[in-house]
């Protein structure tokens, strides 16, 4: 996600592809696919609520036609690097976590397509006091780890405090930063060794007065706390069995499934967790007996197998792989196959970043933004089934989304090289040298050539530089990288722009591997971020985020938005309960069953 970390540039660029999309069952007509995508995005924007105790009570609503038993086969491209909740921030790992891990809150998707944040381990989505600074959670009865040990407030405290330890480097940092009231990595000073040497957070920040109660005291108002607590990165860890770094490969489950075996890069087997009590869980099911997951299935491979629907492929799907873009016309055009698909929006927004440490002239950045064509990226993602032209940095999946196109990128996806060349000419900047770093895949080669050609027509002197896919983000993530422009994508961690604008454009967070890939440090952006964070009314905050989005896009121009991501996924004919979940950004694993 970065909704958990967005490690993609484009689906064909060899990246994880897994965040918010439309809800609903298998497709029935290609004519209504886009309508469903748009409808469900709007539904998410307007209907996410914070649930009370009644909404947080299990068991989850039954899935029509669901049957217990059987094995589902998952054909995945990428293995799982992290299984420790505190280290989970990549989309496919966050999706898997819905089967393995539970936190204080979670998302619930009902049969009508309505989303809500409800209590998971907690009795509700949280009780807010002190104008949003204090949040209180009470644990449910009957919640246990996979070995039957009851989960108590001690485990929640431990799970929070271990996030400050130096070995936790990959998960989200929102909670830590909120408690420490700081940006960047300075939060570690609050508890440098985590709880491992006997130190703890003070009661002024985190209280656990009894085995059932957890109270967070934030220095500033945090109205998005129910969203935050639903992140996989804040799920509970067994304090008695915390093996620090080793926990990452052998975590203790709290969800409906546990890990039976895992051979990194090859396979994983999940079986039922007998100490998961459905009466405590308002969102998950445990229909399938076994999940048999295998890795190294590229999109063409998984698509071909699922299209065939032969033998074991009938009970197969892919959690994360999208339909191979070259196969999309066949899948969409064959009714017997197309009815076995789901599709919709993801919260990822692509952009071409301008390195503001190197490109300091606003007129040059404006010319770049006008000249760059976004159509090649749209085509690489599978055209209308994989992307939609973006006018700004805020996805249609976020609350309060507003359509806008201040740079004319939606109206002119081929770019406007004539207007760009005039800007360069007037500024005396013709033949400005640009080093364009791109990801070295077939699709990356293709769309980078088209973008470079357009920039040359606009009057730039362009040199392309290919970067390997496995280290692409490491290279562009360096503050002192030698490149002028390069692509990235970012997805919201929850359906609020709070998880988009601050991480991507706050100049105070600039550091190696931080997501401010343009290295923009604008005083107005920084101050507006602080101002909007303090707004407790969601609608007012959303309006202000969009005003700031327009300022960033048109006045600072740290890059150019390219596309909003979509995804088309395919499943076997004997896989039941398939719906697209806007939050886990793919097929909802908690509703699946086998039609035997």
Buried (B, 14 or more C-beta within 10 A) or exposed (E): BBBBBBBBBBBBBBBBBBBBBBBBBBBBEBEEBBEBBBBBBEBBBEEBBBBBBEBBBBBBBEBEEBBEEBBBBBBBBBBBBBBBBBBBBBBBBBBBBBBBBBBBBBBBBBEEBBBBBBBBBBBBBBBBEEEBBBBBBBBBEBBBBBEEBEBBBEBBBBBBBBBBBEBBEBBBBBBBBBBBEBBBBEBBEBBEBBBBEEBBBEEEBBBBEEEBBBBBBBEEBBBBBBBBBBBBBBBBBBBEBBEEEEBBBEBBBBBBBBBEEBEEEEBBBBBBBEBBBEEBBBBBBBBBBBBBBBBEBEBBBBBBBBBEBEEEBBBBBBBBBBBBBEBBEBBBEEEEBBEBBBBBBBBBBBBBBBBBBBBEEBBBBBBBBBBBBBBBBBBBBBBBBBBBBBBBBBBBBBBBBBEBBBBBBBEBBEBBBEBBBBBBEEBEBBEBEBBBBBBBBEBBEBBBEBBBBBBBBBBBEBEBBBBEBEEBBEBBBEBEBEBBBBBBBBBBBBBBBBBBBBBBBBBBBBBEEBBBBBBBBBEEBBEBBEEBBEBBEBEEBBBBBBEBBBBBBBEBBBBBBBBBBBBBBBBBBBBBBBBBBBBBBBBBBBBBBBBE
